[in-house]
């Protein structure tokens, strides 16, 4: 008679929770669990990455793009567990529920400086501090797994379960009805918390009293689109979006000012500087210098997590509750405001900004203006597309040049801002929705760091996706461009080529060698055809776009005079001085005077 091992019961419990994907890389510390996948006929599916960090990123992407309420990643003991950390910190800082399952050496070897023995409880104590536990006897397993999942969901955070290799092969025996046993159960019904009536009335009083209202939205506002649109209409407000909230509202609404912050829009900057009332929904946007100055501005915040309420601005009312439920309670108490000068100013600033972005994208560059890569595809994005931007200069143009419709989804590493999640994010997205197209915008630094290796994962799985379109658009400039610009702007230092220059790689050729479609773009007039081919392809595509590293990511508050002065002052000794001054001035001229873009092509 066959027995159920701990490893078998682990997979059974995950199936009971609805888990269909485990993003993982094998190793002898989890051999017992890997063998159980074989006995379970690969249910849930073992999704093999090229590196454990990528497994964690793929689990994060899987959740961010709506594959499941929580993600699961898995790695072996020692180095495998260590490799998970960066992806788990990405989950922690962006509030994504992910459960990490990791192996450990046999219990008999613990404390003996055994091979690959790492103190995993200490290792994960920060990143998974809400819940990290080791299973040492079979009876622990259901409660530990169930709590790891519930805590991940409740705290919107990563948790970790450590299972020693010998425990994985023990016969599973459930907890019994006796002293110091902890039975457990499956499933949770979550409420939609809303604040009390008095708090709602106080918030409405503040919002009704404002003459120049502004709304700031983050990812916590997703799911409250209809309510936000109604509130904005009642108040005559404009709405800015933190990067993680880019897909919360359509960018084609005339009062949506777009992204906020260093990567944001001038329209959002002006909205925050001119408002007298601020309503923040589901955002913990950290850069307070881009928020209103507190003097003379009243504020209301709504967030479901009381740990992050009342931060960043001296709000008078802090409402802890679900965004949609709280706004529904608030709306009957709001008075309709006339859409007067304030709203007209917002809409004019938004229209002017999009005109400026079109002009900036068309500024001549050597060979391709990176903004044009984004600008060209924006009006042709499929309505159900899933978009990821890697950290770096690609995030700048993602934030500013792409116009999202309500049914599109987009994300990036918002708070950790780590390099490397772009490609694994869209792999996770494709496992979440194999019938939807996905696009990753990735700098060549991030592509060399791990994107190229994960193209092998794409090769391995793409035929399982009903829609084969996964596009990786590489910003190929042989430069770690974001850091190069940060050196110039923040450290008053010219480019240091030894740290910033990248070896040249044929990314399209690498993709072609894997059996994917590779397209090289070296001139602006090739972009339209390249995007058309990628968006109609019968397989994943790498767009290898040779872009100009000298096109500056100008902050939204920078004036023309400041831009010119900074470029001249900072770039003494920079090997790209001529190109930088030329491109910087042309770019700022295009923003301030959009009609000058045609002249910029030949200047």
ZIGIPE-V508907 format. One record per residue. N is the residue number from 1. RES is the residue in one small letter. SS is DSSP state (helix for helix, strand for strand, loop for the rest). OMEGA is omega in radians with two decimals (* if undefined). BURIAL is + if it has 9 or more other ideal C-beta (glycine too) atoms within 8 Angstrom, else -. Layout:
N,RES,SS,OMEGA,BURIAL + N,RES,SS,OMEGA,BURIAL
This chain:
1,x,loop,-3.11,- + 2,x,loop,3.11,- + 3,x,loop,3.06,- + 4,x,loop,3.10,- + 5,x,strand,3.07,+ + 6,x,helix,-3.13,+ + 7,x,helix,3.10,+ + 8,x,helix,-3.12,+ + 9,x,helix,3.07,+ + 10,x,helix,-3.13,+ + 11,x,helix,3.09,+ + 12,x,helix,-3.13,+ + 13,x,helix,3.08,+ + 14,x,helix,3.10,+ + 15,x,helix,3.13,+ + 16,x,helix,3.10,- + 17,x,loop,3.12,+ + 18,x,loop,-3.14,- + 19,x,loop,3.11,+ + 20,x,loop,-3.12,- + 21,x,strand,2.97,+ + 22,x,strand,-3.10,+ + 23,x,strand,-2.87,+ + 24,x,strand,2.95,+ + 25,x,loop,-3.00,+ + 26,x,loop,3.08,- + 27,x,loop,-2.98,+ + 28,x,helix,3.08,- + 29,x,helix,3.07,+ + 30,x,helix,-3.14,+ + 31,x,helix,3.13,+ + 32,x,helix,3.13,+ + 33,x,helix,3.11,+ + 34,x,helix,3.09,+ + 35,x,helix,3.12,+ + 36,x,helix,3.05,+ + 37,x,helix,3.11,+ + 38,x,helix,3.12,- + 39,x,helix,-3.13,- + 40,x,loop,-3.13,+ + 41,x,loop,3.05,- + 42,x,loop,3.04,- + 43,x,loop,0.02,- + 44,x,loop,-3.07,+ + 45,x,strand,3.03,- + 46,x,strand,3.14,+ + 47,x,strand,-3.02,+ + 48,x,strand,3.04,- + 49,x,loop,3.06,+ + 50,x,loop,-3.04,+ + 51,x,loop,-3.08,+ + 52,x,helix,3.09,+ + 53,x,helix,3.12,+ + 54,x,helix,3.07,+ + 55,x,helix,3.12,+ + 56,x,helix,3.10,+ + 57,x,helix,-3.13,+ + 58,x,helix,3.06,+ + 59,x,helix,3.10,+ + 60,x,helix,3.12,+ + 61,x,helix,3.12,+ + 62,x,helix,3.13,+ + 63,x,helix,-3.09,+ + 64,x,helix,-3.09,+ + 65,x,loop,2.93,+ + 66,x,loop,3.12,- + 67,x,loop,-3.10,+ + 68,x,loop,3.08,+ + 69,x,loop,3.09,- + 70,x,loop,3.12,+ + 71,x,strand,3.12,+ + 72,x,strand,3.01,+ + 73,x,strand,-3.04,+ + 74,x,strand,-3.14,+ + 75,x,strand,3.13,+ + 76,x,loop,-3.13,+ + 77,x,loop,3.02,+ + 78,x,loop,-3.04,+ + 79,x,helix,3.12,- + 80,x,helix,3.11,+ + 81,x,helix,3.13,+ + 82,x,helix,-3.11,+ + 83,x,helix,-3.14,+ + 84,x,loop,-2.87,+ + 85,x,helix,-3.05,+ + 86,x,helix,3.11,+ + 87,x,helix,3.11,+ + 88,x,helix,3.04,+ + 89,x,helix,3.04,+ + 90,x,helix,3.09,+ + 91,x,helix,-3.11,+ + 92,x,helix,-3.04,+ + 93,x,helix,3.10,+ + 94,x,loop,3.04,+ + 95,x,loop,-3.13,+ + 96,x,loop,3.13,+ + 97,x,loop,3.10,+ + 98,x,strand,3.07,+ + 99,x,strand,3.09,+ + 100,x,strand,3.07,+ + 101,x,strand,-3.06,+ + 102,x,strand,3.09,+ + 103,x,strand,3.08,+ + 104,x,strand,3.09,+ + 105,x,loop,3.14,+ + 106,x,loop,-3.13,- + 107,x,helix,-3.10,- + 108,x,helix,-3.10,- + 109,x,helix,-3.06,+ + 110,x,loop,-3.12,+ + 111,x,loop,-3.09,- + 112,x,loop,-3.11,- + 113,x,loop,-3.08,- + 114,x,loop,-3.13,- + 115,x,loop,3.13,- + 116,x,loop,3.08,+ + 117,x,loop,3.09,+ + 118,x,loop,3.09,+ + 119,x,loop,-3.01,- + 120,x,helix,3.09,+ + 121,x,helix,3.08,+ + 122,x,helix,-3.11,- + 123,x,helix,-3.06,+ + 124,x,loop,-3.00,+ + 125,x,loop,3.11,+ + 126,x,loop,-3.03,- + 127,x,loop,-3.14,+ + 128,x,loop,-3.02,+ + 129,x,loop,3.10,- + 130,x,loop,3.07,+ + 131,x,loop,3.01,+ + 132,x,strand,-3.07,+ + 133,x,strand,3.06,+ + 134,x,strand,3.08,+ + 135,x,strand,-3.12,+ + 136,x,loop,3.05,- + 137,x,loop,-3.07,- + 138,x,helix,-3.06,+ + 139,x,helix,3.11,+ + 140,x,helix,-2.82,+ + 141,x,helix,-3.06,+ + 142,x,helix,-3.13,+ + 143,x,helix,-3.12,+ + 144,x,helix,3.13,+ + 145,x,helix,-3.11,+ + 146,x,helix,-3.14,+ + 147,x,helix,3.10,+ + 148,x,helix,-3.14,+ + 149,x,helix,-3.10,+ + 150,x,helix,3.14,+ + 151,x,helix,3.09,+ + 152,x,helix,-3.14,+ + 153,x,helix,-3.08,+ + 154,x,helix,-3.09,- + 155,x,helix,-3.06,- + 156,x,loop,-2.99,+ + 157,x,loop,3.04,+ + 158,x,strand,3.00,+ + 159,x,strand,-3.07,+ + 160,x,strand,3.07,+ + 161,x,strand,-3.12,+ + 162,x,strand,-3.12,+ + 163,x,strand,3.11,+ + 164,x,strand,-3.04,+ + 165,x,helix,-3.12,+ + 166,x,helix,3.11,+ + 167,x,helix,-3.14,+ + 168,x,helix,-3.07,+ + 169,x,loop,3.08,+ + 170,x,loop,3.02,+ + 171,x,strand,-3.13,- + 172,x,loop,3.01,+ + 173,x,loop,-3.06,- + 174,x,loop,3.05,- + 175,x,loop,-3.11,+ + 176,x,loop,-3.11,- + 177,x,loop,-3.13,- + 178,x,loop,-3.06,- + 179,x,loop,3.08,- + 180,x,loop,2.91,- + 181,x,loop,-3.07,+ + 182,x,loop,3.05,- + 183,x,loop,-3.09,- + 184,x,loop,-3.09,- + 185,x,loop,-3.08,- + 186,x,loop,2.94,- + 187,x,loop,3.10,- + 188,x,loop,3.01,- + 189,x,loop,-3.05,- + 190,x,loop,3.08,- + 191,x,loop,2.99,- + 192,x,loop,-3.01,- + 193,x,loop,3.07,+ + 194,x,loop,-3.09,+ + 195,x,loop,-3.08,+ + 196,x,loop,-3.02,- + 197,x,helix,-3.11,- + 198,x,helix,3.10,- + 199,x,helix,3.11,+ + 200,x,helix,-3.14,+ + 201,x,helix,3.11,+ + 202,x,helix,3.11,+ + 203,x,helix,3.14,+ + 204,x,helix,3.12,+ + 205,x,helix,3.14,- + 206,x,helix,-3.09,+ + 207,x,helix,3.12,+ + 208,x,helix,-3.09,+ + 209,x,helix,-3.10,- + 210,x,loop,3.06,+ + 211,x,loop,-3.11,- + 212,x,loop,-3.04,+ + 213,x,strand,3.06,+ + 214,x,strand,3.09,+ + 215,x,strand,3.05,+ + 216,x,strand,-3.03,+ + 217,x,strand,3.02,+ + 218,x,loop,-3.08,+ + 219,x,helix,3.10,+ + 220,x,helix,3.10,+ + 221,x,helix,3.11,+ + 222,x,loop,-3.06,+ + 223,x,loop,3.12,- + 224,x,loop,-3.04,+ + 225,x,helix,-3.09,+ + 226,x,helix,-3.14,- + 227,x,helix,3.13,+ + 228,x,helix,3.13,+ + 229,x,helix,3.13,+ + 230,x,helix,3.11,+ + 231,x,helix,3.14,+ + 232,x,helix,3.12,+ + 233,x,helix,3.14,- + 234,x,helix,-3.04,+ + 235,x,helix,-3.01,+ + 236,x,loop,-3.03,+ + 237,x,loop,2.89,+ + 238,x,strand,-3.09,+ + 239,x,strand,3.02,+ + 240,x,strand,-3.05,+ + 241,x,strand,2.93,+ + 242,x,loop,-3.02,+ + 243,x,helix,-3.13,+ + 244,x,helix,3.10,+ + 245,x,helix,-3.08,+ + 246,x,loop,-3.10,+ + 247,x,loop,-3.12,+ + 248,x,loop,-3.14,+ + 249,x,loop,3.09,+ + 250,x,loop,3.07,- + 251,x,loop,3.12,+ + 252,x,loop,2.98,- + 253,x,loop,-2.97,+ + 254,x,loop,-3.12,- + 255,x,loop,3.07,+ + 256,x,strand,-3.00,+ + 257,x,strand,3.10,+ + 258,x,strand,-3.03,+ + 259,x,strand,-3.12,+ + 260,x,loop,3.09,+ + 261,x,loop,-3.13,+ + 262,x,loop,3.12,- + 263,x,loop,-2.99,+ + 264,x,loop,-3.05,+ + 265,x,loop,3.06,+ + 266,x,helix,3.12,+ + 267,x,helix,3.09,+ + 268,x,helix,3.11,+ + 269,x,helix,-3.12,+ + 270,x,helix,3.09,+ + 271,x,helix,-3.09,+ + 272,x,helix,-3.12,+ + 273,x,helix,-3.06,- + 274,x,helix,-3.02,- + 275,x,loop,3.01,+ + 276,x,loop,3.13,+ + 277,x,strand,-3.10,+ + 278,x,strand,2.99,+ + 279,x,strand,3.13,+ + 280,x,strand,-3.09,+ + 281,x,strand,3.00,+ + 282,x,loop,-3.11,+ + 283,x,loop,3.01,+ + 284,x,loop,-3.12,- + 285,x,loop,-2.94,+ + 286,x,loop,-2.96,- + 287,x,loop,-3.00,+ + 288,x,helix,3.13,- + 289,x,helix,3.10,- + 290,x,helix,3.05,+ + 291,x,loop,-3.12,+ + 292,x,loop,2.95,+ + 293,x,loop,-2.97,- + 294,x,loop,-3.06,- + 295,x,loop,3.08,- + 296,x,loop,-3.13,- + 297,x,loop,3.12,+ + 298,x,strand,-3.03,+ + 299,x,strand,3.06,+ + 300,x,strand,3.10,+ + 301,x,strand,3.03,+ + 302,x,strand,3.08,+ + 303,x,strand,-3.12,+ + 304,x,loop,-3.06,+ + 305,x,loop,-3.12,+ + 306,x,helix,3.12,- + 307,x,helix,-3.06,- + 308,x,helix,-3.14,- + 309,x,loop,3.07,+ + 310,x,loop,-3.14,- + 311,x,loop,2.97,- + 312,x,loop,-3.10,- + 313,x,loop,-3.13,+ + 314,x,loop,3.13,- + 315,x,loop,3.08,+ + 316,x,loop,3.14,- + 317,x,strand,3.12,+ + 318,x,strand,-3.05,+ + 319,x,strand,3.08,+ + 320,x,strand,-3.13,+ + 321,x,loop,3.04,+ + 322,x,loop,-3.04,+ + 323,x,helix,-3.09,+ + 324,x,helix,-3.11,+ + 325,x,helix,-3.13,+ + 326,x,helix,3.11,+ + 327,x,helix,3.08,+ + 328,x,helix,3.09,+ + 329,x,helix,-3.08,+ + 330,x,helix,-2.98,+ + 331,x,helix,-3.13,+ + 332,x,loop,-3.11,- + 333,x,loop,-3.09,- + 334,x,loop,3.06,+ + 335,x,loop,3.08,- + 336,x,loop,3.10,- + 337,x,loop,3.04,+ + 338,x,loop,3.07,- + 339,x,loop,-3.04,- + 340,x,loop,-3.02,- + 341,x,helix,-3.10,- + 342,x,helix,-3.12,+ + 343,x,helix,3.12,+ + 344,x,helix,3.11,+ + 345,x,helix,3.11,+ + 346,x,helix,-3.07,+ + 347,x,helix,3.08,+ + 348,x,helix,3.12,- + 349,x,helix,3.12,+ + 350,x,helix,3.14,+ + 351,x,helix,3.12,+ + 352,x,helix,-3.13,+ + 353,x,helix,-3.12,+ + 354,x,helix,3.03,+ + 355,x,helix,3.12,+ + 356,x,helix,-3.14,+ + 357,x,helix,3.07,+ + 358,x,helix,-3.14,+ + 359,x,helix,3.14,+ + 360,x,helix,-3.13,+ + 361,x,helix,-3.08,+ + 362,x,loop,3.07,+ + 363,x,loop,-3.14,+ + 364,x,loop,-3.13,+ + 365,x,loop,-3.05,+ + 366,x,loop,0.00,- + 367,x,loop,-3.08,+ + 368,x,strand,3.02,+ + 369,x,loop,-3.08,+ + 370,x,helix,3.12,+ + 371,x,helix,-3.12,+ + 372,x,helix,3.08,+ + 373,x,helix,-3.12,+ + 374,x,helix,-3.10,+ + 375,x,helix,-3.09,+ + 376,x,helix,-3.05,+ + 377,x,helix,-3.00,+ + 378,x,helix,-3.12,+ + 379,x,loop,-3.09,- + 380,x,loop,3.12,- + 381,x,loop,3.05,+ + 382,x,loop,-3.04,- + 383,x,loop,-3.13,- + 384,x,loop,-3.06,+ + 385,x,loop,3.02,+ + 386,x,strand,-3.00,+ + 387,x,strand,3.01,+ + 388,x,strand,3.01,+ + 389,x,strand,3.05,+ + 390,x,loop,3.09,+ + 391,x,loop,-3.10,+ + 392,x,loop,-3.07,+ + 393,x,helix,3.10,+ + 394,x,helix,3.11,+ + 395,x,helix,3.09,+ + 396,x,helix,-3.03,+ + 397,x,helix,3.00,+ + 398,x,helix,-3.08,+ + 399,x,helix,-2.94,+ + 400,x,helix,-2.96,+ + 401,x,helix,-3.09,+ + 402,x,loop,3.09,+ + 403,x,loop,-3.08,- + 404,x,loop,2.96,+ + 405,x,loop,-3.03,+ + 406,x,loop,-3.07,- + 407,x,loop,3.11,- + 408,x,loop,3.06,+ + 409,x,strand,3.13,+ + 410,x,strand,3.09,+ + 411,x,strand,3.06,+ + 412,x,strand,3.06,+ + 413,x,loop,-2.94,+ + 414,x,loop,-3.02,+ + 415,x,loop,3.03,- + 416,x,loop,-3.14,+ + 417,x,loop,-3.13,- + 418,x,loop,3.01,+ + 419,x,loop,2.93,+ + 420,x,loop,-3.09,+ + 421,x,helix,-3.01,+ + 422,x,helix,-3.11,+ + 423,x,helix,3.10,+ + 424,x,helix,3.05,+ + 425,x,helix,-3.08,+ + 426,x,helix,2.99,+ + 427,x,helix,3.06,+ + 428,x,helix,3.12,+ + 429,x,helix,3.14,+ + 430,x,helix,3.03,+ + 431,x,helix,3.06,+ + 432,x,helix,-3.09,+ + 433,x,loop,-3.10,+ + 434,x,loop,-3.13,+ + 435,x,loop,-3.12,- + 436,x,loop,3.10,+ + 437,x,loop,-3.14,+ + 438,x,strand,3.13,+ + 439,x,strand,3.02,+ + 440,x,strand,3.02,+ + 441,x,strand,-2.94,+ + 442,x,strand,3.01,+ + 443,x,strand,-3.10,+ + 444,x,helix,3.06,+ + 445,x,helix,3.10,+ + 446,x,helix,3.13,+ + 447,x,helix,3.11,+ + 448,x,helix,-3.11,+ + 449,x,helix,3.13,- + 450,x,helix,-3.12,+ + 451,x,helix,-3.13,+ + 452,x,helix,3.12,+ + 453,x,helix,-3.12,+ + 454,x,helix,2.95,+ + 455,x,helix,3.07,+ + 456,x,helix,3.05,+ + 457,x,helix,3.07,+ + 458,x,helix,3.11,+ + 459,x,helix,-3.05,+ + 460,x,helix,-2.95,- + 461,x,helix,-2.89,+ + 462,x,helix,-3.13,+ + 463,x,helix,3.09,- + 464,x,helix,-3.07,- + 465,x,loop,-3.09,+ + 466,x,loop,2.98,- + 467,x,loop,-3.02,- + 468,x,loop,-3.01,+ + 469,x,loop,2.93,+ + 470,x,strand,-3.03,+ + 471,x,strand,3.03,+ + 472,x,strand,3.14,+ + 473,x,strand,-3.07,+ + 474,x,strand,3.02,+ + 475,x,strand,-2.96,+ + 476,x,strand,3.10,+ + 477,x,loop,3.11,+ + 478,x,loop,-3.08,+ + 479,x,strand,2.98,+ + 480,x,loop,-2.75,+ + 481,x,helix,-3.11,+ + 482,x,helix,3.14,+ + 483,x,helix,3.08,+ + 484,x,helix,3.11,+ + 485,x,helix,3.10,+ + 486,x,helix,3.05,+ + 487,x,helix,-3.09,+ + 488,x,helix,-2.98,+ + 489,x,helix,-3.02,- + 490,x,helix,-3.09,- + 491,x,loop,-3.10,- + 492,x,loop,-3.05,- + 493,x,loop,3.01,- + 494,x,loop,3.09,+ + 495,x,loop,3.07,+ + 496,x,loop,-2.97,- + 497,x,helix,-3.08,- + 498,x,helix,3.12,- + 499,x,helix,-2.94,- + 500,x,helix,-3.07,+ + 501,x,strand,-3.12,- + 502,x,loop,3.00,+ + 503,x,loop,-3.11,- + 504,x,loop,-3.11,- + 505,x,loop,3.06,+ + 506,x,loop,-3.07,- + 507,x,helix,3.10,+ + 508,x,helix,3.11,+ + 509,x,helix,3.09,- + 510,x,helix,3.13,+ + 511,x,helix,3.13,+ + 512,x,helix,3.11,+ + 513,x,helix,3.09,- + 514,x,loop,-3.10,+ + 515,x,loop,3.06,- + 516,x,loop,3.07,+ + 517,x,strand,3.07,+ + 518,x,strand,-3.13,+ + 519,x,strand,3.10,+ + 520,x,strand,3.13,- + 521,x,strand,-3.13,+ + 522,x,loop,3.13,- + 523,x,loop,-3.09,- + 524,x,helix,-3.07,+ + 525,x,helix,3.08,- + 526,x,helix,-3.00,+ + 527,x,helix,-3.10,+ + 528,x,helix,-3.14,- + 529,x,helix,-3.13,- + 530,x,helix,3.11,+ + 531,x,helix,3.14,+ + 532,x,helix,3.12,+ + 533,x,helix,-3.13,+ + 534,x,helix,-3.08,+ + 535,x,helix,3.09,+ + 536,x,loop,-3.01,- + 537,x,loop,3.09,+ + 538,x,loop,-3.13,- + 539,x,loop,3.08,+ + 540,x,loop,-3.03,+ + 541,x,strand,2.93,+ + 542,x,strand,3.02,+ + 543,x,strand,-3.13,+ + 544,x,strand,-2.98,+ + 545,x,strand,-3.13,+ + 546,x,strand,-3.03,+ + 547,x,strand,-3.09,+ + 548,x,loop,3.13,+ + 549,x,loop,-3.05,+ + 550,x,loop,3.11,+ + 551,x,loop,-2.96,+ + 552,x,loop,2.98,+ + 553,x,loop,-3.01,+ + 554,x,loop,3.09,+ + 555,x,loop,-3.03,- + 556,x,loop,-3.10,+ + 557,x,loop,-3.10,- + 558,x,loop,3.07,+ + 559,x,loop,3.09,- + 560,x,helix,-3.11,+ + 561,x,helix,3.13,- + 562,x,helix,-3.13,- + 563,x,helix,-3.12,+ + 564,x,helix,-3.12,+ + 565,x,helix,-3.12,- + 566,x,helix,-3.12,+ + 567,x,helix,-3.11,+ + 568,x,helix,-3.07,- + 569,x,helix,-2.96,- + 570,x,helix,-2.87,+ + 571,x,loop,3.08,+ + 572,x,loop,3.13,- + 573,x,loop,3.12,- + 574,x,loop,-3.08,+ + 575,x,loop,-3.12,- + 576,x,loop,-2.99,+ + 577,x,helix,-3.06,+ + 578,x,helix,-3.13,- + 579,x,helix,-3.12,+ + 580,x,helix,3.13,+ + 581,x,helix,-3.14,+ + 582,x,helix,-3.09,+ + 583,x,helix,3.14,+ + 584,x,helix,-3.13,+ + 585,x,helix,3.13,+ + 586,x,helix,-3.12,+ + 587,x,helix,-3.13,+ + 588,x,helix,3.06,+ + 589,x,helix,-3.13,+ + 590,x,helix,3.11,+ + 591,x,helix,-3.08,+ + 592,x,helix,-3.11,- + 593,x,loop,-3.03,- + 594,x,helix,-3.12,+ + 595,x,helix,-3.11,- + 596,x,helix,-3.02,+ + 597,x,helix,3.14,+ + 598,x,helix,3.09,- + 599,x,helix,-3.13,- + 600,x,helix,-3.11,+ + 601,x,helix,-3.04,+ + 602,x,helix,-3.08,- + 603,x,loop,*,-
